[in-house]
Amino acid sequence: MAGQMTHDDLAMIEYRDDPMLLLLARSEAVNDRSGQMLGSLGCRQTALAGFAAAADRLDEGAAPDVVFLELDGDEGEGLDHLLDRIDQGTRTARFSSIIASPPSLIDVVTARAFHAGVFHLIDPSDEQRRDAVRSLLGGQWASLHDVGKGGPPIKLQQLSEEVGRIATILATLSEHEDDNGLDGAAEDNVSAQQVRNIIRARRLRDQYFGADLFADPAWDMLLDLMAARLEQQRVAVSSLCIAASVPATTALRWIKALTEQGLFVRSADPQDGRRVYIELSETAAAALAAYLRAAQRISSFLA
């Protein structure tokens, strides 16, 4: 198989100049199914089954334009090695990358391939797979389609601007607390139960108006991490995606953006090298505590 693949690759490099998509999967069956699904995109495709061989392939020769990793299961260290290569190749702009996976592999994937340039798809439809490849091949990865919702796509530039605005506001709140000598005291006067009450009220709102109308993943995740901080609990990436109350694909983009802006901090799980936790930065925690303490003064809802 390896010899035949090398011959095919050389032939495509010599006679065609279409964009190259390298499709990676654990099995020939997944390769065949995904290859047929992506076959209408007008790009050269080379498929490779087996994660160990795939990692070696990414270290050799000319890089493809897009690496598409289709996950239907775990291969332990073999998958970890491959994810490291994909993250590294994306960081150094050797290629663009897409990872499609089930929800059960969110923590495994994000522990190693967390770079903002890695396009994560969670349980995507075939059309969402094709849209992602089209965007990357066309150099127009400008939008993010929610998986499981029929609303308009989120513009990534818009997301970045919104997260930047949130970061600026929280930094201002934090500085205001420092100026008034309330740093630390504000957090001491806020309980996890109060924050959980706000979260429950937000979910109750969804029952009457629908979740789409008030989707606000950044705020939902900030609240969940604040409650966890007060409870001295740690939150895995997969759990934070659930707290965001939006499709996991969308939640992951927000988590990455908020981490890049310094509002979230990643920390390794000392007991499990295949999982990372997300925490609030000190600035974000101080700002949230300041907001919650101020809200207490005007509403008995938080008392």
NORQUI-V431034 format. One record per residue. SS is DSSP state (hx for helix, st for strand, lp for the rest). Layout:
ss=SS
ss=SS
//
This chain:
ss=lp
ss=hx
ss=hx
ss=hx
ss=hx
ss=hx
ss=hx
ss=hx
ss=hx
ss=hx
ss=hx
ss=hx
ss=hx
ss=hx
ss=hx
ss=lp
ss=lp
ss=lp
ss=lp
ss=st
ss=st
ss=st
ss=st
ss=st
ss=st
ss=lp
ss=lp
ss=hx
ss=hx
ss=hx
ss=hx
ss=hx
ss=hx
ss=hx
ss=hx
ss=hx
ss=hx
ss=hx
ss=hx
ss=hx
ss=hx
ss=lp
ss=lp
ss=st
ss=st
ss=st
ss=st
ss=st
ss=st
ss=lp
ss=hx
ss=hx
ss=hx
ss=hx
ss=hx
ss=hx
ss=hx
ss=hx
ss=lp
ss=lp
ss=lp
ss=lp
ss=lp
ss=lp
ss=lp
ss=st
ss=st
ss=st
ss=st
ss=st
ss=lp
ss=lp
ss=lp
ss=lp
ss=lp
ss=lp
ss=hx
ss=hx
ss=hx
ss=hx
ss=hx
ss=hx
ss=hx
ss=hx
ss=hx
ss=hx
ss=hx
ss=hx
ss=hx
ss=hx
ss=hx
ss=lp
ss=lp
ss=lp
ss=lp
ss=st
ss=st
ss=st
ss=st
ss=st
ss=st
ss=lp
ss=hx
ss=hx
ss=hx
ss=hx
ss=hx
ss=hx
ss=hx
ss=hx
ss=lp
ss=lp
ss=lp
ss=lp
ss=lp
ss=lp
ss=lp
ss=st
ss=st
ss=st
ss=st
ss=st
ss=lp
ss=lp
ss=lp
ss=hx
ss=hx
ss=hx
ss=hx
ss=hx
ss=hx
ss=hx
ss=hx
ss=hx
ss=hx
ss=hx
ss=hx
ss=lp
ss=lp
ss=lp
ss=lp
ss=lp
ss=st
ss=st
ss=lp
ss=lp
ss=lp
ss=lp
ss=lp
ss=lp
ss=lp
ss=lp
ss=lp
ss=st
ss=st
ss=hx
ss=hx
ss=hx
ss=hx
ss=hx
ss=hx
ss=hx
ss=hx
ss=hx
ss=hx
ss=hx
ss=hx
ss=hx
ss=hx
ss=hx
ss=hx
ss=hx
ss=hx
ss=hx
ss=hx
ss=hx
ss=hx
ss=hx
ss=hx
ss=lp
ss=lp
ss=lp
ss=lp
ss=lp
ss=hx
ss=hx
ss=hx
ss=hx
ss=lp
ss=lp
ss=lp
ss=hx
ss=hx
ss=hx
ss=hx
ss=hx
ss=hx
ss=hx
ss=hx
ss=hx
ss=hx
ss=hx
ss=hx
ss=hx
ss=hx
ss=hx
ss=hx
ss=hx
ss=hx
ss=lp
ss=lp
ss=lp
ss=lp
ss=lp
ss=lp
ss=lp
ss=hx
ss=hx
ss=hx
ss=hx
ss=hx
ss=hx
ss=hx
ss=hx
ss=hx
ss=hx
ss=hx
ss=hx
ss=hx
ss=hx
ss=hx
ss=lp
ss=lp
ss=lp
ss=st
ss=st
ss=hx
ss=hx
ss=hx
ss=hx
ss=hx
ss=hx
ss=hx
ss=lp
ss=lp
ss=lp
ss=lp
ss=hx
ss=hx
ss=hx
ss=hx
ss=hx
ss=hx
ss=hx
ss=hx
ss=hx
ss=hx
ss=hx
ss=hx
ss=hx
ss=lp
ss=lp
ss=lp
ss=st
ss=st
ss=st
ss=st
ss=st
ss=st
ss=lp
ss=lp
ss=st
ss=st
ss=st
ss=st
ss=st
ss=st
ss=st
ss=st
ss=st
ss=lp
ss=hx
ss=hx
ss=hx
ss=hx
ss=hx
ss=hx
ss=hx
ss=hx
ss=hx
ss=hx
ss=hx
ss=hx
ss=hx
ss=hx
ss=hx
ss=hx
ss=hx
ss=lp
ss=hx
ss=hx
ss=hx
ss=lp
//
